[in-house]
Amino acid sequence: MARRRRRKAGPSCSRGSSRTAWPDTEDDTSRLEHETALQLNAVLEDRSLGIAFQPIFSFAEAAVVGYEALVRGPEGSLVASPMELFAAAEAQDLAIPLNIVCIQETLRAFSRKALPGTLFLNVSPRLILQSGFSQERSGRFLRDLGLEPARVVIELTEEYPARDFRLVRESLQLYRAMGFRVAIDDLGEGFASLRLWSELRPEFVKADKHFVSGIAHDPLKAQFLKAIQQIAEHCGAQVIAEGIEDASDFCVVKDLGLACGQGYFIGRPSPDPERELPGEVLRASADTRLPVVPVQRLRIRSELHAEDFLHAVDAVAPQAALATVLDRFAESPLLSAIPVVGTDAAGGGGIQGVVSRTWLDHPLVRADAALRGRPCLDFLDALPVRVEADLELSSLAAILVECDARRLADGFVIATRGRYRGMGRSQDVMRALQDARVLAARYTHPLTLLPGQVPIDQHLERLLAREIPFSAWFVEIDPIRGLNDGGGFRKGDALIHDAARLLEAACEAGTDFVGHVAGSRFVVLMQSRDWRERAQRAASAFAGLVARQVTTSVLERGYFVQKSRDGTERVHALPRLAIGVLPVLPGLFESRQEVLHTAKLACRMALRQPGSAVHVDDHHANAYPQSVLLADSP
């Protein structure tokens, strides 16, 4: 059995009579190595290994279907940890004998404890490559233990040389012929594990815990694991997620469709593992609600660069007559500036500057033919906006914002390592930046940082496709004009921001979804069954948010009084929160558009009520069984 990978340990401390302090001299080092070798040989002779089993949980069966065996040395010895044990074996050239002892003792322990399901047995590929494997002898050993090869999965550890992929595959055929199955460990640790998957076609693939732990709060990890699952489906393999340490990660992994999970949340390694699953695992397994994974925020078109705005504009030589440049301006109305490029010391094209279109209509130039005959070098702007082709959009826009009006109109020179490439127009950049901001806001609203319209639509479609009961809220703050006019848009934005946090607080994290549509409008997709109480609490708490943004006199009066330009006083009501709630049962609605439209109509009914209010679409709510409408949250 090969060791499980562990973080590199620091110097060993005294931990019992058989352990030695960190050596200070070469003699100490020699004595320590000698003592370690003696203890390792004692382990091999006495087979004094500590063996623990960690459960592997099947999401489909909602039960433990197997165990991974983990081996360590005698407690308190110099080879107690897996890292120390196998490092000592490597140093003494005893890795293969140690692997054999580990395998034999693990199989005996698994049989002796009569554990159900499958045993995942860590095996070094170097052992697989050893000659002398006897199917008859191995089969007899298993029969004596009452085990079938089909109950054993050979889990290849990460220590496999890339050059031996073919040999490992061929050697495994002997084991597969007996009925053993194969798993590869720590997928995602590097290209080698992906290559091994392709070469060996294992029945099981273990996703490294780095990509599993914290997945409920990391959309990139969720995307990675989803991609692994999609590949596995095509390959006929089952994915086991290692490192599940809490209920939220458990639910996300389950929702992604992975076959199995493993980690401290499900069960810790133990010499005598519990046969019954913890209650929190059973509850998480039975929870049919759709988990909410944080949305990956879309960057503002960072993939666009200066070269994406490049227009091919032929440059002119410094000695070219101004009249030649003016003729080109007259022929091309969209041409705002023409670059002047000379020959530098290296023989390449050095950018001297640009001649602006403004010279075309300059009175002196139009009246004086001699001026038009002078070289354009005399009329150029030697300090135009000049950028490298790989400059990102956001940085390019920041440079243009600082320019004066004339240079902004001239556009910018695009170069690669100082060599002229072409010209760009400022208006194209600003238009692209605006489009990018609108697109980014559809993914993440810039004010509240809540998911935008695209993630709202995606989550709503997932709920409908999974036929999960939920309530859809359409929420609006109205009117907000009085607050904006009286305190400025800063006050209005602050209230919208606080309302977003209020709605988040009304949701159960990881289960209920809140998104920001636009302006002062939100959408909540709630799977919590006490949605009525949550909506009422949010509506009741909104008045406190308003009180933080207005003066005491306005609050006592109950409305804003503001003077218009003609001196007329106008009255505006205080903002209120309208929540329209639409209960959604499977089969009631065919599309997300229908759900959002109906919830919006319910919000309009809430707006007709005085103050902050909640309106439930009673027509569709009547389709709910009372047990669902009134039940508490699971």
Secondary structure, 3 states (H helix, E strand, C coil): CCCCCCCCCCCCCCCCCCCCCCCCCHHHHHHHHHHHHHHHHHHHHHCCCEEEEEEEEECCCCEEEEEEEEEECCCCCCCCCHHHHHHHHHHCCCHHHHHHHHHHHHHHHHHHCCCCCEEEEEECHHHHCCCCCCHHHHHHHHHHHCCCHHHEEEEECCCCCHHHHHHHHHHHHHHHHHCCEEEEEEECCCHHHHHHHHHHCCCEEEECHHHCCCHHHCHHHHHHHHHHHHHHHHHCCEEEECCCCCHHHHHHHHHCCCCEECCCCCCCCECCCCCCCCHHHHHHHHCCCCCCCCCCCCCCCCCCEHHHHCECCCCECCCCEHHHHHHHHHHCCCCCEEEEEEECCCCCEEEEEEEEHHHHHCHHHHHCHHHHHCEHHHHCECCCEEEECCCEHHHHHHHHHCCCHHHHHHCEEEEECCEEEEEECHHHHHHHHHHHHHHHHCCECCCCCCECHHHHHHHHHHHHHHCCCEEEEEEEEECCHHHHHHHCHHHHHHHHHHHHHHHHHHCCCCCCEEEEEECCEEEEEECCCCHHHHHHHHHHHHHHHHHCCCCHHHHHHCEEEEECCCCCEEEEECCEEEEEEEEECCCCCCCHHHHHHHHHHHHHHHHCCCCCEEEECHHHHCCCCHHHHCCCCC
